[in-house]
Amino acid sequence: MIGISKLYCGTVEPSDALRYGRDSKKLPSHLLQFSIDKKPVVVWNVTRRCNLKCVHCYAHSKNIDYKNELTTEEGKALIDDLADFGSPVILFSGGEPLMRKDLPELAAYARSKGRRAVISTNGTLIDKEMAKKLKEIGLSYVGISLDGMRETNDKFRGRAGAFDAALEGLRNCRAEGIKVGLRFTINKHNVKDIPAIFDLIEKENIPRICFYHLVYAGRGSDMVEEDLSLEESREVVDLIMKRTRQLHEKGLPVEVLTVDNHCDGPYIYLKMLEEDPERAAEVYSLLQMNQGNSTGIGIGCVSWDGSVHPDQFWRHYTFGNVRERKFSEIWRDTTDELMAGLKDRKPLIKQHADRCAKCKWLDVCNANFRVRAEAVHDNVWADDPACYLTDKEIGYQSQ
């Protein structure tokens, strides 16, 4: 994650993270990306079932019963292990996690173990009664997916009325005092809606939004041609930065982040060099703390059937299953070549990649998104095709 508001609008200073020793156990949620220990945030896809059919779904979800999901007791055993391991956040996802009847019980159990519990949902099932349950649990955050305004979102989500239902779910969370925000996956079909999304944030007083760059995984594998061009990606990051600053100038300190393209960090730094060199130095320090892409390091994924993946987009590869070995054991086992490579990827990047290998931002980007490189180049360690920085900006010189 790259915090636009944190970096560009100065809502976070390097001293904020240093004050807590950069210890993930002590850091507030908004500073976790700057932890030094990088204990993994774990995305647990508690179910594959979903009431919608989004065109970019990494889980290929449908509204059917799927077999072999972890039971409630198996889920609690997983939570016990994650708590002992020191994983700071458990993100309950799906499919649609609220289609699993014991989701409130599991989230409450995570809270009882001292974990921060977060739910990633399409929001359509959060009626007033469910919002009250979620409030009682003490969730850290509810992230609701909106991929455009009404017409765009409903087409993207595969169901008429999905936008209105999601917005109602968001309002129900807000009424209960639950921290809630939006999740927006950028592509050619919805990029035009981003200004209206910012208007919606202001109108509804929504405190947080994450803009996700498209990842070529699951049904998203068929959307490579729907991704923005490199120039369009630069333009949309410029737009997000501009609108974020405008909100802050109005006294609305909305937390705005971009996700899944770590070249956003150096891009913001280069902007700050032009606009505010003193702040640029602080931005660079924060980027060093962030350490770039954290797949296989600071973020991991457990599927509905217990399979452990490098992250939620990498379902075609599993390191093992929590039914057979604890997550903590699997995560530390570097006899797996991919696990070892992700945890120490720079030598492999320098061996296989071109631009990434020669990029001066490698230490703060960590070579960006490997699953995207694999999807396009059939090589995990090749260049990430979504990096929009120019050769001049990365200090690249062809041989």
Kinemage of the C-alpha trace (Angstrom):
@kinemage 1
@onewidth
@group {chain A} dominant
@subgroup {mainchain}
@vectorlist {calphas} color= white
{ca met a 1} P 0.000 0.000 0.000
{ca ile a 2} L 1.130 3.529 -0.817
{ca gly a 3} L -0.483 6.183 1.332
{ca ile a 4} L -1.251 9.167 -0.890
{ca ser a 5} L -2.551 11.147 2.082
{ca lys a 6} L 0.343 9.976 4.284
{ca leu a 7} L 3.073 10.845 1.793
{ca tyr a 8} L 1.712 13.613 -0.407
{ca cys a 9} L -0.438 15.428 2.155
{ca gly a 10} L 1.896 14.884 5.092
{ca thr a 11} L -0.536 13.209 7.488
{ca val a 12} L 2.255 10.879 8.654
{ca glu a 13} L 5.837 11.767 9.557
{ca pro a 14} L 8.788 9.360 9.918
{ca ser a 15} L 8.823 10.102 13.644
{ca asp a 16} L 5.268 8.731 13.970
{ca ala a 17} L 6.415 5.196 13.147
{ca leu a 18} L 9.713 5.509 15.022
{ca arg a 19} L 7.855 6.463 18.187
{ca tyr a 20} L 6.525 2.890 18.387
{ca gly a 21} L 9.856 1.282 17.530
{ca arg a 22} L 8.235 0.205 14.247
{ca asp a 23} L 6.949 -2.841 16.150
{ca ser a 24} L 3.824 -4.276 14.500
{ca lys a 25} L 2.403 -5.201 17.926
{ca lys a 26} L 2.454 -1.555 18.969
{ca leu a 27} L 1.846 0.344 15.742
{ca pro a 28} L -1.617 1.841 15.128
{ca ser a 29} L -3.338 0.426 12.058
{ca his a 30} L -2.557 3.416 9.851
{ca leu a 31} L 1.190 2.947 10.507
{ca leu a 32} L 1.440 -0.836 10.064
{ca gln a 33} L 2.935 -0.524 6.595
{ca phe a 34} L 6.019 1.014 8.224
{ca ser a 35} L 6.694 -1.885 10.636
{ca ile a 36} L 10.211 -3.276 10.796
{ca asp a 37} L 9.314 -6.887 11.628
{ca lys a 38} L 6.841 -7.334 8.721
{ca lys a 39} L 4.787 -9.970 10.487
{ca pro a 40} L 2.249 -10.891 7.830
{ca val a 41} L -1.192 -9.406 7.537
{ca val a 42} L -3.172 -12.512 6.590
{ca val a 43} L -6.042 -12.450 4.127
{ca trp a 44} L -8.262 -15.374 4.986
{ca asn a 45} L -10.752 -16.144 2.243
{ca val a 46} L -13.259 -17.763 4.579
{ca thr a 47} L -15.560 -18.780 1.732
{ca arg a 48} L -15.512 -18.878 -2.036
{ca arg a 49} L -19.257 -18.295 -2.311
{ca cys a 50} L -20.461 -14.852 -3.358
{ca asn a 51} L -23.813 -13.271 -4.145
{ca leu a 52} L -22.266 -11.209 -6.963
{ca lys a 53} L -20.172 -12.095 -10.014
{ca cys a 54} L -17.496 -9.446 -10.434
{ca val a 55} L -15.611 -9.453 -13.707
{ca his a 56} L -12.215 -9.119 -11.974
{ca cys a 57} L -12.766 -11.669 -9.151
{ca tyr a 58} L -9.486 -13.355 -8.252
{ca ala a 59} L -11.396 -16.271 -6.660
{ca his a 60} L -13.686 -17.097 -9.614
{ca ser a 61} L -16.543 -16.967 -7.082
{ca lys a 62} L -20.131 -18.010 -7.767
{ca asn a 63} L -23.302 -18.182 -5.675
{ca ile a 64} L -23.068 -21.924 -5.084
{ca asp a 65} L -22.086 -24.164 -2.189
{ca tyr a 66} L -18.387 -24.979 -2.248
{ca lys a 67} L -17.064 -28.029 -0.470
{ca asn a 68} L -14.041 -28.393 1.787
{ca glu a 69} L -14.095 -24.995 3.520
{ca leu a 70} L -12.313 -24.829 6.858
{ca thr a 71} L -14.734 -25.588 9.679
{ca thr a 72} L -15.378 -23.178 12.521
{ca glu a 73} L -13.029 -25.116 14.789
{ca glu a 74} L -10.340 -25.332 12.106
{ca gly a 75} L -10.715 -21.598 11.611
{ca lys a 76} L -10.262 -20.946 15.309
{ca ala a 77} L -7.142 -23.124 15.306
{ca leu a 78} L -5.802 -20.987 12.450
{ca ile a 79} L -6.565 -17.828 14.430
{ca asp a 80} L -4.797 -19.286 17.486
{ca asp a 81} L -1.688 -19.904 15.401
{ca leu a 82} L -1.782 -16.445 13.801
{ca ala a 83} L -2.092 -14.859 17.239
{ca asp a 84} L 0.874 -16.852 18.565
{ca phe a 85} L 2.845 -15.979 15.423
{ca gly a 86} L 2.191 -12.282 15.931
{ca ser a 87} L 0.216 -11.605 12.756
{ca pro a 88} L -1.202 -8.139 13.514
{ca val a 89} L -4.278 -8.211 11.259
{ca ile a 90} L -6.624 -10.899 9.978
{ca leu a 91} L -8.549 -9.717 6.929
{ca phe a 92} L -11.685 -11.811 6.426
{ca ser a 93} L -12.484 -11.950 2.723
{ca gly a 94} L -14.131 -14.245 0.202
{ca gly a 95} L -15.976 -14.665 -2.040
{ca glu a 96} L -18.294 -12.652 0.115
{ca pro a 97} L -17.334 -13.326 3.744
{ca leu a 98} L -20.775 -12.428 5.108
{ca met a 99} L -22.252 -15.409 3.243
{ca arg a 100} L -20.481 -17.564 5.808
{ca lys a 101} L -22.861 -17.816 8.785
{ca asp a 102} L -20.117 -18.109 11.419
{ca leu a 103} L -18.202 -15.061 10.176
{ca pro a 104} L -19.241 -12.919 13.188
{ca glu a 105} L -18.147 -15.732 15.529
{ca leu a 106} L -14.775 -16.072 13.808
{ca ala a 107} L -14.141 -12.327 13.740
{ca ala a 108} L -15.094 -12.053 17.412
{ca tyr a 109} L -12.717 -14.899 18.221
{ca ala a 110} L -9.900 -13.095 16.421
{ca arg a 111} L -10.611 -10.009 18.514
{ca ser a 112} L -10.574 -12.105 21.698
{ca lys a 113} L -7.063 -13.201 20.738
{ca gly a 114} L -5.905 -9.611 20.460
{ca arg a 115} L -5.902 -9.511 16.655
{ca arg a 116} L -7.203 -6.615 14.599
{ca ala a 117} L -10.098 -7.957 12.561
{ca val a 118} L -10.946 -6.448 9.183
{ca ile a 119} L -13.632 -7.467 6.714
{ca ser a 120} L -13.436 -7.003 2.945
{ca thr a 121} L -16.971 -7.164 1.586
{ca asn a 122} L -19.177 -6.059 -1.278
{ca gly a 123} L -21.377 -4.435 1.375
{ca thr a 124} L -24.685 -5.616 -0.034
{ca leu a 125} L -25.461 -7.868 2.946
{ca ile a 126} L -24.824 -5.306 5.683
{ca asp a 127} L -28.312 -4.454 6.838
{ca lys a 128} L -28.877 -2.613 10.118
{ca glu a 129} L -28.904 -5.834 12.127
{ca met a 130} L -25.611 -7.022 10.633
{ca ala a 131} L -24.046 -3.612 11.203
{ca lys a 132} L -24.936 -3.884 14.893
{ca lys a 133} L -23.289 -7.334 15.059
{ca leu a 134} L -20.149 -6.013 13.415
{ca lys a 135} L -20.065 -3.119 15.874
{ca glu a 136} L -20.336 -5.504 18.821
{ca ile a 137} L -17.362 -7.491 17.517
{ca gly a 138} L -15.144 -4.413 17.565
{ca leu a 139} L -13.845 -4.599 14.000
{ca ser a 140} L -10.913 -2.380 13.129
{ca tyr a 141} L -12.296 -1.676 9.672
{ca val a 142} L -14.868 -2.682 7.071
{ca gly a 143} L -13.746 -2.251 3.455
{ca ile a 144} L -16.600 -2.076 0.941
{ca ser a 145} L -15.948 -2.571 -2.767
{ca leu a 146} L -17.354 -0.013 -5.182
{ca asp a 147} L -15.907 -0.109 -8.683
{ca gly a 148} L -17.604 2.961 -10.070
{ca met a 149} L -20.808 4.870 -9.744
{ca arg a 150} L -24.174 3.156 -10.099
{ca glu a 151} L -24.228 2.071 -13.760
{ca thr a 152} L -20.533 1.233 -13.936
{ca asn a 153} L -20.426 -0.613 -10.623
{ca asp a 154} L -23.517 -2.714 -11.301
{ca lys a 155} L -22.168 -3.816 -14.667
{ca phe a 156} L -18.801 -4.593 -13.102
{ca arg a 157} L -20.422 -6.481 -10.222
{ca gly a 158} L -22.819 -8.430 -12.410
{ca arg a 159} L -26.005 -7.385 -10.584
{ca ala a 160} L -28.397 -4.472 -10.871
{ca gly a 161} L -28.845 -2.693 -7.557
{ca ala a 162} L -25.412 -3.662 -6.211
{ca phe a 163} L -24.320 -0.011 -5.950
{ca asp a 164} L -27.322 1.090 -3.916
{ca ala a 165} L -27.107 -1.965 -1.654
{ca ala a 166} L -23.393 -1.394 -1.032
{ca leu a 167} L -23.958 2.285 -0.259
{ca glu a 168} L -26.712 1.347 2.180
{ca gly a 169} L -24.349 -1.110 3.840
{ca leu a 170} L -21.742 1.618 4.166
{ca arg a 171} L -24.272 3.985 5.728
{ca asn a 172} L -25.373 1.299 8.173
{ca cys a 173} L -21.754 0.834 9.277
{ca arg a 174} L -21.298 4.577 9.659
{ca ala a 175} L -24.468 4.801 11.743
{ca glu a 176} L -22.991 2.254 14.153
{ca gly a 177} L -19.698 4.126 14.372
{ca ile a 178} L -17.674 1.470 12.531
{ca lys a 179} L -14.655 2.702 10.586
{ca val a 180} L -15.535 2.001 6.979
{ca gly a 181} L -14.048 2.789 3.601
{ca leu a 182} L -14.151 2.037 -0.098
{ca arg a 183} L -12.148 -0.303 -2.319
{ca phe a 184} L -11.934 0.598 -6.020
{ca thr a 185} L -10.143 -1.503 -8.670
{ca ile a 186} L -8.989 0.766 -11.501
{ca asn a 187} L -9.464 -0.260 -15.150
{ca lys a 188} L -10.332 1.309 -18.489
{ca his a 189} L -14.074 0.991 -17.891
{ca asn a 190} L -14.305 2.781 -14.561
{ca val a 191} L -11.433 5.264 -14.512
{ca lys a 192} L -13.832 7.964 -15.715
{ca asp a 193} L -15.813 7.552 -12.484
{ca ile a 194} L -12.953 8.446 -10.133
{ca pro a 195} L -13.876 12.163 -9.873
{ca ala a 196} L -17.448 11.177 -8.968
{ca ile a 197} L -16.113 8.709 -6.406
{ca phe a 198} L -14.224 11.567 -4.735
{ca asp a 199} L -17.451 13.584 -4.774
{ca leu a 200} L -19.198 10.648 -3.102
{ca ile a 201} L -16.476 10.447 -0.439
{ca glu a 202} L -17.011 14.093 0.386
{ca lys a 203} L -20.810 13.890 0.336
{ca glu a 204} L -21.007 10.755 2.503
{ca asn a 205} L -18.092 11.729 4.753
{ca ile a 206} L -16.262 8.464 4.014
{ca pro a 207} L -12.939 8.432 5.895
{ca arg a 208} L -10.892 6.060 3.732
{ca ile a 209} L -10.499 4.720 0.190
{ca cys a 210} L -8.059 2.282 -1.404
{ca phe a 211} L -7.528 2.495 -5.168
{ca tyr a 212} L -6.297 -0.876 -6.437
{ca his a 213} L -4.255 -1.138 -9.609
{ca leu a 214} L -5.476 -4.092 -11.677
{ca val a 215} L -3.808 -7.442 -10.984
{ca tyr a 216} L -3.941 -10.127 -13.660
{ca ala a 217} L -5.268 -13.019 -11.568
{ca gly a 218} L -8.466 -15.059 -11.379
{ca arg a 219} L -11.124 -13.551 -13.657
{ca gly a 220} L -8.802 -10.533 -13.773
{ca ser a 221} L -6.470 -12.677 -15.899
{ca asp a 222} L -8.824 -12.005 -18.784
{ca met a 223} L -8.587 -8.249 -18.224
{ca val a 224} L -4.994 -7.526 -19.233
{ca glu a 225} L -6.299 -5.544 -22.175
{ca glu a 226} L -8.604 -3.654 -19.811
{ca asp a 227} L -5.710 -2.294 -17.765
{ca leu a 228} L -4.682 1.311 -18.177
{ca ser a 229} L -1.783 2.206 -20.398
{ca leu a 230} L 1.361 3.333 -18.597
{ca glu a 231} L 0.616 6.964 -19.411
{ca glu a 232} L -2.981 6.571 -18.236
{ca ser a 233} L -1.709 5.109 -14.957
{ca arg a 234} L 0.434 8.192 -14.397
{ca glu a 235} L -2.524 10.420 -15.141
{ca val a 236} L -4.822 8.611 -12.724
{ca val a 237} L -2.252 8.783 -9.917
{ca asp a 238} L -1.938 12.520 -10.631
{ca leu a 239} L -5.726 12.817 -10.393
{ca ile a 240} L -5.866 10.871 -7.121
{ca met a 241} L -3.117 13.041 -5.644
{ca lys a 242} L -4.853 16.238 -6.757
{ca arg a 243} L -8.265 15.270 -5.412
{ca thr a 244} L -6.778 14.003 -2.141
{ca arg a 245} L -5.043 17.317 -1.562
{ca gln a 246} L -8.253 19.192 -2.348
{ca leu a 247} L -10.098 17.183 0.301
{ca his a 248} L -7.402 17.940 2.865
{ca glu a 249} L -7.464 21.637 1.996
{ca lys a 250} L -11.215 21.573 2.729
{ca gly a 251} L -10.493 20.168 6.185
{ca leu a 252} L -11.463 16.595 5.237
{ca pro a 253} L -8.455 14.415 6.162
{ca val a 254} L -9.566 11.365 4.168
{ca glu a 255} L -7.069 8.496 4.151
{ca val a 256} L -6.354 7.724 0.503
{ca leu a 257} L -4.149 4.826 -0.560
{ca thr a 258} L -3.122 3.135 -3.771
{ca val a 259} L -2.479 -0.597 -3.782
{ca asp a 260} L -0.671 -3.163 -5.934
{ca asn a 261} L 1.700 -0.887 -7.833
{ca his a 262} L 4.657 0.222 -5.734
{ca cys a 263} L 6.103 2.508 -8.374
{ca asp a 264} L 3.487 4.937 -7.023
{ca gly a 265} L 5.894 5.579 -4.130
{ca pro a 266} L 8.872 6.838 -6.146
{ca tyr a 267} L 6.442 8.721 -8.377
{ca ile a 268} L 5.117 10.673 -5.377
{ca tyr a 269} L 8.668 11.285 -4.184
{ca leu a 270} L 9.658 12.728 -7.561
{ca lys a 271} L 6.608 15.002 -7.449
{ca met a 272} L 7.566 16.189 -3.981
{ca leu a 273} L 11.125 16.928 -5.112
{ca glu a 274} L 9.618 19.498 -7.438
{ca glu a 275} L 6.988 20.870 -5.056
{ca asp a 276} L 8.530 20.582 -1.571
{ca pro a 277} L 12.117 19.248 -1.347
{ca glu a 278} L 12.080 19.259 2.468
{ca arg a 279} L 8.970 17.088 2.556
{ca ala a 280} L 10.483 14.904 -0.185
{ca ala a 281} L 13.239 13.797 2.205
{ca glu a 282} L 10.593 12.696 4.720
{ca val a 283} L 8.679 10.866 1.977
{ca tyr a 284} L 11.810 8.970 0.995
{ca ser a 285} L 12.392 7.949 4.608
{ca leu a 286} L 8.835 6.611 4.825
{ca leu a 287} L 9.256 4.711 1.551
{ca gln a 288} L 12.373 3.057 2.952
{ca met a 289} L 10.380 1.977 5.998
{ca asn a 290} L 7.572 0.686 3.769
{ca gln a 291} L 10.078 -1.508 1.838
{ca gly a 292} L 7.839 -1.924 -1.188
{ca asn a 293} L 5.967 -5.012 -2.311
{ca ser a 294} L 5.481 -7.432 0.575
{ca thr a 295} L 4.114 -10.561 -1.119
{ca gly a 296} L 5.384 -13.583 0.772
{ca ile a 297} L 6.771 -11.326 3.506
{ca gly a 298} L 4.319 -8.928 5.127
{ca ile a 299} L 1.150 -10.229 3.509
{ca gly a 300} L -0.070 -13.778 3.011
{ca cys a 301} L -3.256 -15.584 2.153
{ca val a 302} L -5.167 -18.625 3.390
{ca ser a 303} L -7.864 -20.009 1.108
{ca trp a 304} L -11.237 -21.414 2.130
{ca asp a 305} L -9.756 -24.925 1.977
{ca gly a 306} L -6.690 -24.047 4.101
{ca ser a 307} L -4.195 -23.617 1.263
{ca val a 308} L -1.506 -21.006 1.930
{ca his a 309} L -0.600 -18.617 -0.900
{ca pro a 310} L 1.974 -15.799 -1.296
{ca asp a 311} L -0.932 -13.337 -1.407
{ca gln a 312} L -4.597 -13.351 -2.365
{ca phe a 313} L -3.863 -13.039 -6.094
{ca trp a 314} L -1.501 -16.011 -6.323
{ca arg a 315} L -3.983 -18.900 -6.031
{ca his a 316} L -2.248 -21.009 -8.629
{ca tyr a 317} L 0.608 -21.655 -6.197
{ca thr a 318} L 0.389 -22.995 -2.665
{ca phe a 319} L 3.094 -23.423 -0.031
{ca gly a 320} L 1.084 -25.973 1.954
{ca asn a 321} L -2.145 -26.350 3.891
{ca val a 322} L -2.983 -25.331 7.453
{ca arg a 323} L -4.823 -28.632 7.885
{ca glu a 324} L -1.448 -30.339 7.654
{ca arg a 325} L 0.974 -27.756 9.065
{ca lys a 326} L 0.511 -24.519 10.957
{ca phe a 327} L 0.584 -21.326 8.931
{ca ser a 328} L 3.505 -20.093 11.035
{ca glu a 329} L 5.564 -23.151 10.080
{ca ile a 330} L 4.675 -22.905 6.401
{ca trp a 331} L 5.468 -19.176 6.301
{ca arg a 332} L 8.950 -19.628 7.756
{ca asp a 333} L 9.866 -22.626 5.581
{ca thr a 334} L 12.241 -21.350 2.919
{ca thr a 335} L 12.940 -24.786 1.456
{ca asp a 336} L 10.216 -23.793 -1.001
{ca glu a 337} L 12.023 -21.968 -3.820
{ca leu a 338} L 9.284 -19.406 -4.392
{ca met a 339} L 8.977 -18.608 -0.682
{ca ala a 340} L 12.741 -18.174 -0.431
{ca gly a 341} L 12.785 -16.064 -3.586
{ca leu a 342} L 10.017 -13.736 -2.480
{ca lys a 343} L 11.713 -13.165 0.856
{ca asp a 344} L 15.031 -12.339 -0.854
{ca arg a 345} L 14.115 -11.449 -4.404
{ca lys a 346} L 16.667 -8.854 -5.429
{ca pro a 347} L 19.352 -11.362 -6.590
{ca leu a 348} L 16.752 -13.113 -8.761
{ca ile a 349} L 15.455 -9.816 -10.121
{ca lys a 350} L 18.970 -8.793 -11.086
{ca gln a 351} L 19.452 -12.138 -12.812
{ca his a 352} L 16.199 -12.221 -14.803
{ca ala a 353} L 14.771 -8.715 -15.163
{ca asp a 354} L 15.875 -5.766 -17.270
{ca arg a 355} L 14.454 -2.432 -16.094
{ca cys a 356} L 13.724 -3.655 -12.556
{ca ala a 357} L 17.272 -4.954 -12.216
{ca lys a 358} L 18.748 -1.561 -13.081
{ca cys a 359} L 16.151 0.573 -11.306
{ca lys a 360} L 17.454 2.926 -8.626
{ca trp a 361} L 14.181 2.485 -6.712
{ca leu a 362} L 14.564 -1.277 -6.247
{ca asp a 363} L 15.112 -0.940 -2.497
{ca val a 364} L 11.913 1.071 -1.950
{ca cys a 365} L 9.755 -0.781 -4.497
{ca asn a 366} L 11.078 -4.347 -4.000
{ca ala a 367} L 10.456 -5.029 -7.695
{ca asn a 368} L 6.719 -4.440 -7.523
{ca phe a 369} L 4.154 -7.166 -8.255
{ca arg a 370} L 5.638 -10.544 -9.183
{ca val a 371} L 2.383 -12.265 -10.111
{ca arg a 372} L 1.795 -9.592 -12.778
{ca ala a 373} L 5.279 -10.227 -14.192
{ca glu a 374} L 4.531 -13.940 -14.286
{ca ala a 375} L 1.179 -13.398 -16.037
{ca val a 376} L 2.718 -11.361 -18.867
{ca his a 377} L 6.265 -12.731 -19.171
{ca asp a 378} L 5.812 -16.259 -17.798
{ca asn a 379} L 8.706 -15.443 -15.463
{ca val a 380} L 8.144 -14.559 -11.815
{ca trp a 381} L 11.364 -12.515 -11.698
{ca ala a 382} L 10.887 -10.492 -14.903
{ca asp a 383} L 9.890 -6.816 -15.069
{ca asp a 384} L 6.485 -5.812 -13.758
{ca pro a 385} L 4.711 -4.634 -16.947
{ca ala a 386} L 2.618 -2.111 -14.964
{ca cys a 387} L 5.568 0.040 -13.890
{ca tyr a 388} L 4.926 3.402 -15.549
{ca leu a 389} L 8.114 5.188 -14.503
{ca thr a 390} L 10.224 6.310 -17.458
{ca asp a 391} L 13.736 5.038 -18.137
{ca lys a 392} L 15.040 8.445 -17.074
{ca glu a 393} L 13.081 8.327 -13.807
{ca ile a 394} L 14.477 4.938 -12.836
{ca gly a 395} L 18.042 5.712 -13.981
{ca tyr a 396} L 17.902 2.982 -16.612
{ca gln a 397} L 20.460 2.747 -19.395
{ca ser a 398} L 20.097 -0.010 -21.981
{ca gln a 399} L 23.169 -2.044 -22.815
